Amino acid sequence: MEMVGKVCLPLLLPYPPPSTSRPSIATVVNDFNSTSHSRTRLHIGKSSSDPNSGKPWCNHHLSSSGQHILNALLHSSTVDSIHLDHILGPLFIQPHPHPTHLSRDILAIIKALGFRKKTELALSVFDWVRNHHGCSNLLTGSAIAVIVNILGKAGRVSSAASLLRTLENDGFEIDVYAYTCLITAYASKGRYNDAVSVFNKMQRDGCTPTLITYNSILNVYGKMGMPWFRVTSLVESMKTNGVAPDLYTYNTLITCCRCGSLYKEAVNVLDMIKSAGFVPDRVTYNALLDVFAKSRRPEEALQVLKDMESNGFSPTAVTYNSLISAHVRGGLLEEASRLKIQMVEKGIKPDVFTYTTLFSGFEKAGKDEFAFKVYEEMKAEGCKPNICTFNALIKMHGKRGKFVKMMNVFEDIKECGCSPDIVTWNTLLAVFGQNEMDSEVAGVFKEMKRSGFVPERDTFNTLISAYSRCGSIDQAMSVYKSMLEAGVAPDLSTYNAVLAALARGGFWEQSEKIIAEMKDGWCKPNELTYSSLLNAYANGKEIEKMKALGEEIYSGSIETHPVLLKTLVLEAGGVQGQ
């Protein structure tokens, strides 16, 4: 299927030699080395060395010479090694420069260049100091952390990682702040496994994580869909190391509950927040709403809204979007539509996520007429479609077998100034998989990788389901194996996709092992999980096991659900008819 060098420095500085009243660079460096036996960190935001208290850079306490050099750097049209010698040299020959003040000026200059998004220039200044004979000790832990942060924000994560490795090999001591900046940079680019690797390395090297480090890696765990026991183990390790969780930690913990639909655990975290003496904030309530939305618990979501308002927090578009999502997932489309009206009455303007969520809900229910009404209203309100909207349109046309229209929407994405994202590719994979078009599945997957997309959990989930529907159970299980080998943690959707594949072949023993694995990993089975197990028993002719599971369902040991009861009745009827 066809788918659309190190900086070169002269031995002598090119400007005139300093007068006898001014120390040479070598003298300054010798003074610095004699008074500073190790690289120390200027604690940004925690001492008088940072008057900005962690806020965006300003020029307070930058020496007059440092300010002059910064201006020269900013106004220079060309900055190479020769120009840097001319510009930076005077900083070292000012009258009696104190080594600590000199180091602080270098840090401030690099930070200022980063704030002005002069990434390459900031790196050039850093390298000039690092490579100049005897000057590397002027680079403090703060300077290293700042340059890593600058590179990370510029999207140059690999460059940041390479720089840290080089500095470490050159004998620089990499502190927790630099490691934390690299973890954050990796996380911002979705390179979660790399972020975890850095976290593990810093601990092996005896570098103790800070609160910010723990919060950053906890956020990564949530993005990766780590099993709940791994998440809680990290928090316990944090406490053991004497680092007390803050409200951000607890809010992130609630967010981690979203992946496995762990709404009961999320409520427990809310209790922990109150027990620890913190007051839930807007982020807390919105995170809790998101968990209830993913868990299809609209009634509990509405109660969170009431609690939120009673505690003085006005709902936002994010709040209502989570509420609408909860009702859409629960099939309560009329109630979801009323919530959209309610948010307008409260002066909250529906956004593209509001409309797209409603559109997707009506599309999933087969109510195309209502779906298009939502889409037309969205355009009439001047709300520009985003990639999520296009993905929903692709899904709708694909589910109805309108592949030409589906691919037309795919082309429209580029014409509207958007770019296909990982969800776009996953949606195409799902559509072709559901229609048992295995050659198209392989073609889309190949094109996706050619476009530079790395398969992530949802991609693997989609491929497992796609090959399962095509009857290629061995291929589906091979994808699952590849997913685990790639270090991607399975989530509830993964397990359900694998169980659905196993059920088609009647592989009930493997299904039982998967469910045991889920429970061990604190991934709570849902109605789809047990429906697949019933299917596996039925297809494997395990009548007694099916009856035993049915008794657990009817007794309430397993939470009942209309989908589960329907499956039980259908499978029982099918077995009796054989």
C-alpha positions as CSV (number, residue, x, y, z in Angstrom):
1,M,0.0,0.0,0.0
2,E,1.4,3.4,-0.9
3,M,1.2,6.0,1.9
4,V,1.2,9.4,1.5
5,G,35.3,20.0,17.6
6,K,36.2,21.1,19.7
7,V,36.8,25.0,19.8
8,C,40.2,25.8,18.4
9,L,42.1,28.4,20.6
10,P,45.3,30.2,19.9
11,L,48.2,29.8,22.4
12,L,48.2,33.5,23.1
13,L,45.3,35.9,23.4
14,P,45.2,38.4,20.6
15,Y,44.6,41.4,22.7
16,P,47.4,43.5,24.4
17,P,49.0,42.0,27.5
18,P,47.6,43.2,30.8
19,S,49.2,46.0,32.8
20,T,51.1,45.1,36.0
21,S,48.1,46.2,38.0
22,R,45.9,43.5,36.4
23,P,46.4,39.8,37.1
24,S,46.7,37.4,34.1
25,I,44.3,34.6,33.3
26,A,46.8,32.2,34.7
27,T,47.0,34.1,38.0
28,V,43.2,34.2,38.3
29,V,43.0,30.5,37.7
30,N,45.7,29.8,40.2
31,D,43.9,31.9,42.8
32,F,40.7,30.0,42.1
33,N,42.4,26.6,42.3
34,S,44.1,27.5,45.6
35,T,40.9,28.6,47.2
36,S,38.5,26.0,45.7
37,H,39.5,22.4,45.9
38,S,36.3,21.1,44.4
39,R,33.6,22.3,42.1
40,T,30.8,23.7,44.2
41,R,27.3,24.5,43.2
42,L,25.8,27.9,43.4
43,H,22.3,27.0,44.8
44,I,20.0,28.7,42.4
45,G,17.0,30.1,44.2
46,K,18.3,29.1,47.6
47,S,21.0,31.6,48.5
48,S,22.1,35.2,47.9
49,S,24.0,33.9,44.8
50,D,20.7,33.9,42.9
51,P,18.8,37.2,43.5
52,N,16.1,36.0,41.1
53,S,15.0,33.1,43.3
54,G,14.7,30.8,40.4
55,K,12.7,33.2,38.3
56,P,13.7,34.2,34.7
57,W,17.1,35.7,34.3
58,C,17.8,39.3,35.0
59,N,21.1,41.2,35.2
60,H,21.1,41.9,39.0
61,H,24.6,41.3,40.4
62,L,26.2,40.7,37.0
63,S,29.4,42.7,37.2
64,S,29.7,45.8,34.9
65,S,32.4,43.9,33.0
66,G,30.2,40.9,32.7
67,Q,27.3,43.0,31.5
68,H,29.5,44.6,28.9
69,I,30.6,41.2,27.7
70,L,27.0,39.9,27.6
71,N,26.0,42.9,25.4
72,A,28.9,42.3,23.1
73,L,28.0,38.7,22.7
74,L,24.3,39.6,22.0
75,H,25.2,42.2,19.4
76,S,28.0,40.3,17.6
77,S,27.0,39.1,14.2
78,T,29.7,36.4,14.0
79,V,31.0,34.6,17.1
80,D,33.8,32.1,16.5
81,S,36.7,31.1,18.6
82,I,38.7,34.2,17.6
83,H,35.8,36.5,18.4
84,L,35.2,34.8,21.7
85,D,38.9,35.4,22.7
86,H,38.3,39.1,22.0
87,I,35.0,39.3,23.8
88,L,35.5,37.0,26.8
89,G,39.2,37.8,27.4
90,P,38.6,41.1,29.2
91,L,36.5,39.3,31.8
92,F,39.7,37.7,33.1
93,I,41.9,40.8,33.2
94,Q,39.6,43.1,35.0
95,P,41.2,44.7,38.1
96,H,41.6,41.9,40.7
97,P,38.8,39.6,39.6
98,H,37.7,37.4,42.5
99,P,37.5,33.7,41.3
100,T,34.1,33.2,42.8
101,H,32.8,36.4,41.2
102,L,34.3,35.4,37.9
103,S,32.7,32.0,38.1
104,R,29.4,33.7,38.9
105,D,29.7,36.0,35.9
106,I,30.3,33.1,33.6
107,L,27.2,31.3,35.0
108,A,25.1,34.5,34.6
109,I,26.2,35.0,31.0
110,I,25.4,31.4,30.0
111,K,22.1,31.6,31.7
112,A,21.2,35.0,30.1
113,L,22.0,33.6,26.6
114,G,19.8,30.6,27.3
115,F,17.0,32.8,28.4
116,R,17.3,34.7,25.2
117,K,17.2,31.4,23.3
118,K,20.8,31.8,22.1
119,T,21.5,28.1,22.5
120,E,24.5,27.8,20.2
121,L,26.1,30.9,21.6
122,A,25.6,29.7,25.2
123,L,27.2,26.4,24.3
124,S,30.1,28.2,22.6
125,V,30.8,30.3,25.7
126,F,30.6,27.1,27.9
127,D,33.0,25.3,25.6
128,W,35.4,28.3,25.4
129,V,35.8,28.3,29.2
130,R,35.9,24.5,29.4
131,N,38.6,24.1,26.7
132,H,40.7,27.1,27.7
133,H,43.8,25.9,29.6
134,G,43.3,26.0,33.3
135,C,39.9,27.6,33.2
136,S,37.6,24.6,33.5
137,N,37.4,24.9,37.3
138,L,35.5,28.2,36.7
139,L,32.5,26.1,35.6
140,T,30.5,25.3,38.6
141,G,27.8,22.6,39.1
142,S,25.2,25.3,38.4
143,A,26.9,26.1,35.0
144,I,26.8,22.5,34.0
145,A,23.1,22.1,35.0
146,V,22.2,25.4,33.2
147,I,23.8,24.4,29.9
148,V,22.1,20.9,30.1
149,N,18.8,22.7,30.7
150,I,19.3,25.1,27.8
151,L,20.1,22.3,25.4
152,G,17.1,20.3,26.7
153,K,14.7,23.2,26.2
154,A,16.0,23.6,22.7
155,G,15.2,20.0,21.9
156,R,18.9,19.0,21.7
157,V,18.6,16.2,24.3
158,S,21.1,13.9,22.7
159,S,23.6,16.8,22.7
160,A,23.0,17.4,26.4
161,A,23.5,13.7,27.2
162,S,26.7,13.6,25.1
163,L,28.0,16.7,26.8
164,L,27.4,15.2,30.3
165,R,29.3,12.0,29.3
166,T,32.2,14.1,28.0
167,L,32.4,16.2,31.1
168,E,32.3,13.1,33.3
169,N,35.1,11.5,31.3
170,D,37.1,14.7,31.7
171,G,36.8,14.5,35.4
172,F,33.9,16.9,36.1
173,E,31.7,15.9,38.9
174,I,28.1,15.7,37.7
175,D,25.7,16.8,40.4
176,V,22.1,16.0,41.1
177,Y,20.9,19.2,39.4
178,A,22.5,18.4,36.1
179,Y,21.2,14.8,36.2
180,T,17.7,16.1,37.0
181,C,17.8,18.6,34.1
182,L,18.7,15.7,31.7
183,I,15.9,13.5,33.1
184,T,13.5,16.4,32.5
185,A,14.8,16.9,29.0
186,Y,14.4,13.3,28.1
187,A,10.9,13.3,29.6
188,S,9.9,16.3,27.5
189,K,10.8,14.5,24.3
190,G,9.0,11.3,25.4
191,R,12.2,9.4,25.9
192,Y,11.0,7.8,29.1
193,N,13.3,4.8,29.1
194,D,16.3,7.1,28.8
195,A,15.1,9.2,31.6
196,V,14.8,6.1,33.9
197,S,18.3,5.0,32.8
198,V,19.7,8.4,33.9
199,F,17.9,8.1,37.2
200,N,19.3,4.7,37.8
201,K,22.8,5.8,36.9
202,M,22.9,8.7,39.2
203,Q,21.9,6.5,42.1
204,R,24.5,3.9,41.2
205,D,27.1,6.8,41.2
206,G,26.0,7.7,44.8
207,C,24.1,10.9,43.7
208,T,21.1,11.3,46.0
209,P,17.9,12.4,44.2
210,T,16.2,15.6,45.4
211,L,12.5,16.2,45.7
212,I,12.5,17.7,42.1
213,T,14.3,14.6,40.8
214,Y,11.8,12.2,42.4
215,N,8.8,14.3,41.2
216,S,10.3,14.3,37.6
217,I,10.8,10.5,37.6
218,L,7.4,9.9,39.1
219,N,5.9,11.9,36.3
220,V,7.9,9.7,33.9
221,Y,6.5,6.5,35.6
222,G,3.0,7.8,35.0
223,K,3.7,8.5,31.3
224,M,5.1,5.0,30.9
225,G,2.2,3.4,32.6
226,M,4.4,1.7,35.2
227,P,2.6,-0.8,37.4
228,W,1.2,0.7,40.6
229,F,3.6,-1.3,42.8
230,R,6.6,0.3,41.0
231,V,5.1,3.7,41.5
232,T,4.4,3.3,45.2
233,S,7.9,1.6,45.6
234,L,9.5,4.8,44.3
235,V,7.6,7.0,46.8
236,E,8.6,4.7,49.6
237,S,12.2,4.9,48.5
238,M,11.8,8.7,48.4
239,K,10.6,8.7,52.1
240,T,13.4,6.3,53.1
241,N,16.0,8.7,51.8
242,G,14.5,11.5,53.9
243,V,12.7,13.3,51.1
244,A,9.2,14.3,52.1
245,P,6.6,14.3,49.3
246,D,5.0,17.6,48.5
247,L,1.6,18.4,46.9
248,Y,3.1,18.0,43.5
249,T,4.2,14.5,44.4
250,Y,0.7,13.5,45.5
251,N,-0.9,15.1,42.4
252,T,1.4,13.2,40.2
253,L,0.5,10.0,42.1
254,I,-3.1,10.6,41.3
255,T,-2.2,11.1,37.7
256,C,-0.4,7.8,37.7
257,C,-3.7,6.1,38.7
258,R,-5.2,7.1,35.3
259,C,-3.4,4.4,33.2
260,G,-4.8,1.4,35.1
261,S,-8.2,3.1,35.9
262,L,-7.2,2.9,39.6
263,Y,-9.9,5.2,40.9
264,K,-9.9,3.6,44.4
265,E,-6.2,4.1,44.7
266,A,-6.6,7.7,43.5
267,V,-9.1,8.3,46.3
268,N,-6.6,6.9,48.8
269,V,-4.0,9.3,47.6
270,L,-6.5,12.2,48.1
271,D,-6.8,11.0,51.8
272,M,-3.0,10.9,52.0
273,I,-2.9,14.5,50.9
274,K,-5.2,15.6,53.7
275,S,-3.4,13.4,56.3
276,A,-0.1,15.0,55.3
277,G,-1.5,18.5,56.0
278,F,-1.8,19.6,52.4
279,V,-4.9,21.2,50.9
280,P,-6.0,19.8,47.6
281,D,-5.7,22.4,44.8
282,R,-7.2,22.8,41.4
283,V,-4.6,20.4,39.9
284,T,-5.6,17.7,42.5
285,Y,-9.2,17.9,41.6
286,N,-8.6,17.9,37.8
287,A,-6.3,14.9,38.1
288,L,-8.9,13.1,40.1
289,L,-11.5,13.9,37.6
290,D,-9.3,12.6,34.8
291,V,-8.9,9.3,36.7
292,F,-12.7,8.9,37.1
293,A,-13.1,9.8,33.4
294,K,-10.7,7.0,32.4
295,S,-12.4,4.6,34.8
296,R,-15.9,5.4,33.4
297,R,-17.2,6.7,36.8
298,P,-19.3,9.7,35.8
299,E,-21.2,9.9,39.2
300,E,-17.9,10.0,41.2
301,A,-16.6,12.6,38.7
302,L,-19.7,14.9,39.4
303,Q,-19.1,14.5,43.1
304,V,-15.5,15.7,42.6
305,L,-16.9,18.8,40.8
306,K,-19.1,19.5,43.8
307,D,-16.2,19.1,46.2
308,M,-14.0,21.3,44.0
309,E,-16.6,24.2,43.9
310,S,-17.4,23.9,47.6
311,N,-13.7,24.3,48.4
312,G,-13.5,27.5,46.4
313,F,-12.1,26.3,43.1
314,S,-13.9,27.4,40.0
315,P,-14.1,24.7,37.2
316,T,-12.1,25.4,34.0
317,A,-12.4,24.0,30.5
318,V,-10.0,21.2,31.6
319,T,-12.4,20.3,34.4
320,Y,-15.4,20.1,32.2
321,N,-13.5,18.3,29.5
322,S,-12.7,15.5,32.0
323,L,-16.4,15.5,33.1
324,I,-17.6,15.2,29.6
325,S,-15.1,12.5,28.9
326,A,-16.3,10.5,31.9
327,H,-19.9,10.6,30.6
328,V,-18.9,9.9,27.0
329,R,-16.9,6.8,28.1
330,G,-19.9,5.7,30.1
331,G,-22.1,6.1,27.1
332,L,-24.1,8.9,28.6
333,L,-24.0,11.2,25.6
334,E,-27.1,13.3,26.5
335,E,-25.6,14.1,29.9
336,A,-22.3,14.9,28.2
337,S,-24.0,17.3,25.9
338,R,-25.8,19.0,28.8
339,L,-22.5,19.4,30.5
340,K,-21.2,21.3,27.5
341,I,-24.3,23.6,27.7
342,Q,-23.6,24.0,31.5
343,M,-20.0,25.1,30.9
344,V,-21.2,27.7,28.4
345,E,-23.7,29.0,31.0
346,K,-20.9,29.4,33.4
347,G,-18.9,31.5,30.9
348,I,-16.5,28.7,30.0
349,K,-15.9,28.5,26.3
350,P,-15.8,25.0,24.9
351,D,-12.4,24.3,23.2
352,V,-11.3,21.8,20.5
353,F,-11.0,19.1,23.1
354,T,-14.6,19.6,24.3
355,Y,-15.9,19.3,20.7
356,T,-13.6,16.4,19.7
357,T,-14.6,14.4,22.8
358,L,-18.3,14.8,22.0
359,F,-17.7,14.1,18.3
360,S,-15.8,10.9,19.2
361,G,-18.6,9.8,21.6
362,F,-21.4,10.2,19.0
363,E,-19.2,8.5,16.4
364,K,-18.5,5.5,18.6
365,A,-22.2,5.2,19.3
366,G,-22.9,5.2,15.5
367,K,-24.7,8.5,15.7
368,D,-23.0,10.1,12.7
369,E,-25.7,12.8,12.3
370,F,-25.1,14.1,15.8
371,A,-21.3,13.7,15.4
372,F,-21.4,16.0,12.3
373,K,-23.6,18.5,14.1
374,V,-20.9,18.8,16.8
375,Y,-18.3,19.2,14.1
376,E,-20.2,21.9,12.3
377,E,-20.9,23.8,15.5
378,M,-17.2,23.6,16.3
379,K,-16.3,25.2,12.9
380,A,-19.1,27.8,13.3
381,E,-17.7,28.9,16.6
382,G,-14.3,29.5,15.0
383,C,-12.7,26.6,16.8
384,K,-10.0,25.3,14.6
385,P,-9.7,21.5,14.3
386,N,-6.5,20.0,15.7
387,I,-4.9,16.7,15.1
388,C,-7.2,15.0,17.6
389,T,-10.2,16.1,15.5
390,F,-8.6,14.8,12.3
391,N,-7.8,11.5,14.1
392,A,-11.5,11.2,15.2
393,L,-12.6,11.8,11.6
394,I,-10.2,9.2,10.3
395,K,-11.5,6.7,12.8
396,M,-15.1,7.4,11.9
397,H,-14.7,7.0,8.1
398,G,-12.4,3.9,8.7
399,K,-14.9,2.2,10.9
400,R,-17.6,2.6,8.2
401,G,-15.3,1.2,5.5
402,K,-15.0,4.6,3.8
403,F,-11.3,4.3,3.1
404,V,-11.2,6.9,0.3
405,K,-12.7,9.5,2.6
406,M,-10.4,8.4,5.4
407,M,-7.3,8.9,3.3
408,N,-8.7,12.3,2.1
409,V,-8.8,13.4,5.8
410,F,-5.2,12.1,6.1
411,E,-4.2,14.4,3.3
412,D,-6.2,17.3,4.8
413,I,-4.0,17.1,7.9
414,K,-1.1,18.5,6.0
415,E,-3.1,21.1,4.1
416,C,-4.5,22.5,7.4
417,G,-0.9,23.0,8.8
418,C,-1.0,20.0,11.1
419,S,1.2,16.9,11.1
420,P,0.2,13.3,11.6
421,D,1.0,12.2,15.2
422,I,1.5,8.8,16.7
423,V,-2.3,8.6,17.3
424,T,-2.9,9.1,13.6
425,W,-0.7,6.2,12.7
426,N,-2.2,4.1,15.5
427,T,-5.7,4.9,14.2
428,L,-4.8,3.8,10.7
429,L,-3.3,0.6,12.0
430,A,-6.5,0.0,14.1
431,V,-8.8,0.6,11.1
432,F,-7.0,-1.8,8.8
433,G,-6.6,-4.3,11.6
434,Q,-10.3,-4.3,12.3
435,N,-11.0,-4.9,8.7
436,E,-8.5,-7.8,8.6
437,M,-6.3,-6.0,6.0
438,D,-3.0,-7.4,7.3
439,S,-0.9,-6.2,4.3
440,E,-2.2,-2.7,4.9
441,V,-1.3,-3.0,8.6
442,A,2.2,-4.0,7.7
443,G,2.4,-1.1,5.1
444,V,1.2,1.6,7.5
445,F,3.6,0.3,10.2
446,K,6.5,0.5,7.8
447,E,5.5,4.0,6.6
448,M,5.1,5.1,10.2
449,K,8.7,4.1,11.1
450,R,10.0,5.6,7.9
451,S,8.4,8.9,9.0
452,G,10.5,8.8,12.2
453,F,7.9,7.6,14.7
454,V,9.1,5.2,17.3
455,P,6.4,2.6,18.3
456,E,5.1,3.3,21.8
457,R,2.7,1.5,24.0
458,D,-0.5,2.5,22.1
459,T,1.2,1.4,18.9
460,F,2.0,-2.0,20.3
461,N,-1.5,-2.3,21.7
462,T,-3.0,-1.5,18.3
463,L,-0.7,-3.9,16.5
464,I,-1.6,-6.7,18.9
465,S,-5.3,-6.1,18.4
466,A,-4.9,-5.7,14.6
467,Y,-3.1,-9.0,14.1
468,S,-5.5,-10.7,16.5
469,R,-8.5,-9.6,14.4
470,C,-6.6,-10.8,11.3
471,G,-6.4,-14.2,12.9
472,S,-2.6,-14.0,13.2
473,I,-2.4,-14.9,16.9
474,D,1.3,-15.9,16.7
475,Q,2.1,-12.5,15.2
476,A,0.1,-10.7,17.9
477,M,2.0,-12.5,20.6
478,S,5.3,-11.8,18.8
479,V,4.4,-8.0,19.0
480,Y,3.7,-8.4,22.7
481,K,7.1,-10.0,23.2
482,S,8.8,-7.2,21.2
483,M,7.0,-4.7,23.4
484,L,8.4,-6.2,26.6
485,E,11.9,-6.5,25.0
486,A,11.7,-2.8,24.2
487,G,11.2,-2.0,27.8
488,V,7.6,-0.7,27.3
489,A,5.4,-1.4,30.3
490,P,2.1,-3.0,29.4
491,D,-1.1,-1.3,30.6
492,L,-4.7,-2.4,31.0
493,S,-5.3,-2.0,27.2
494,T,-2.3,-4.1,26.4
495,Y,-3.4,-6.9,28.7
496,N,-6.9,-6.8,27.3
497,A,-5.6,-6.9,23.7
498,V,-3.4,-9.9,24.5
499,L,-6.3,-11.6,26.3
500,A,-8.6,-11.0,23.3
501,A,-6.0,-12.6,21.0
502,L,-5.6,-15.6,23.3
503,A,-9.3,-16.0,23.7
504,R,-9.7,-16.4,19.9
505,G,-7.5,-19.4,20.1
506,G,-9.0,-20.8,23.3
507,F,-5.7,-20.5,25.1
508,W,-7.2,-20.3,28.6
509,E,-4.1,-21.4,30.5
510,Q,-2.0,-18.5,29.1
511,S,-5.0,-16.2,29.7
512,E,-5.0,-17.1,33.4
513,K,-1.3,-16.4,33.6
514,I,-1.8,-13.0,32.1
515,I,-4.5,-12.1,34.6
516,A,-2.3,-13.3,37.4
517,E,0.5,-11.0,36.0
518,M,-2.0,-8.1,35.9
519,K,-2.9,-8.5,39.6
520,D,0.8,-8.9,40.6
521,G,1.5,-5.6,38.8
522,W,-1.5,-3.8,40.4
523,C,-3.2,-3.5,37.0
524,K,-6.8,-4.0,37.9
525,P,-8.8,-6.3,35.5
526,N,-12.0,-4.8,34.2
527,E,-15.1,-6.2,32.4
528,L,-13.2,-6.6,29.1
529,T,-10.6,-8.7,30.9
530,Y,-13.0,-11.1,32.3
531,S,-15.1,-11.2,29.1
532,S,-12.0,-12.4,27.3
533,L,-11.3,-15.0,29.9
534,L,-14.9,-16.3,29.5
535,N,-14.3,-16.4,25.7
536,A,-11.1,-18.3,26.3
537,Y,-12.8,-20.9,28.5
538,A,-15.7,-21.2,26.0
539,N,-13.4,-21.6,23.0
540,G,-11.2,-24.0,24.9
541,K,-14.2,-26.1,25.9
542,E,-13.5,-25.5,29.6
543,I,-17.1,-25.6,30.8
544,E,-16.5,-26.1,34.5
545,K,-14.1,-23.1,34.6
546,M,-16.5,-21.0,32.8
547,K,-19.2,-21.9,35.3
548,A,-16.9,-21.1,38.2
549,L,-16.1,-17.7,36.8
550,G,-19.8,-17.1,36.2
551,E,-20.5,-17.8,39.9
552,E,-17.9,-15.3,40.9
553,I,-19.6,-12.7,38.7
554,Y,-23.1,-13.4,40.0
555,S,-22.0,-13.5,43.6
556,G,-20.4,-10.0,43.3
557,S,-16.8,-11.2,43.9
558,I,-16.1,-9.8,40.5
559,E,-17.6,-6.4,39.8
560,T,-20.6,-6.8,37.5
561,H,-21.0,-4.9,34.3
562,P,-23.5,-5.1,31.5
563,V,-20.8,-6.1,29.0
564,L,-19.7,-8.9,31.3
565,L,-23.2,-10.2,31.9
566,K,-23.9,-10.1,28.2
567,T,-20.8,-12.1,27.5
568,L,-21.6,-14.7,30.1
569,V,-25.1,-15.2,28.8
570,L,-23.9,-15.5,25.2
571,E,-21.1,-17.9,25.9
572,A,-23.3,-20.0,28.2
573,G,-25.9,-20.2,25.5
574,G,-23.3,-21.1,22.9
575,V,-21.8,-23.9,25.0
576,Q,-25.2,-25.4,25.7
577,G,-26.0,-25.4,22.0
578,Q,-23.0,-27.5,21.2
